[in-house]
Amino acid sequence: MILASTREKHEQEMINMNEKLQITQMNLQEKTIEVDEFRIQLETACKNNEKVIFERMETISHLNQQLHDCQRQYTDLLTTKSMDTFNQTETKRQLNRMTEDREKIENTCQELQ
């Protein structure tokens, strides 16, 4: 009787343990599937992030090139304006000098006449 009772108790514990084991295995499978889904989402997010970073790098490169071009054009314009201003100033000086020379020559001509 005691042996039968102990055996029955043991069998009931085994059944309970097997049920707990099955539940735990099912939970493990669910968690494994969940982890796999998260891994896929993470990989997708990483690929998208790399794509965005690459696009931003291209944009920055393009903007740097535009900035360089604008700076070069600005420098060219400054140089051209400086040369134009210099040429205008030099031309005015030459005109003034020639006008003064002409007046001197006219005065000399009048004196000689």
Secondary structure, DSSP 8 states (H G I E B T S, - for coil): -HHHHHHHHHHHHHHHHHHHHHHHHHHHHHHHHHHHHHHHHHHHHHHHHHHHHHHHHHHHHHHHHHHHHHHHHHHHHHHHHHHHHHHHHHHHHHHHHHHHHHHHHHHHHHHH-
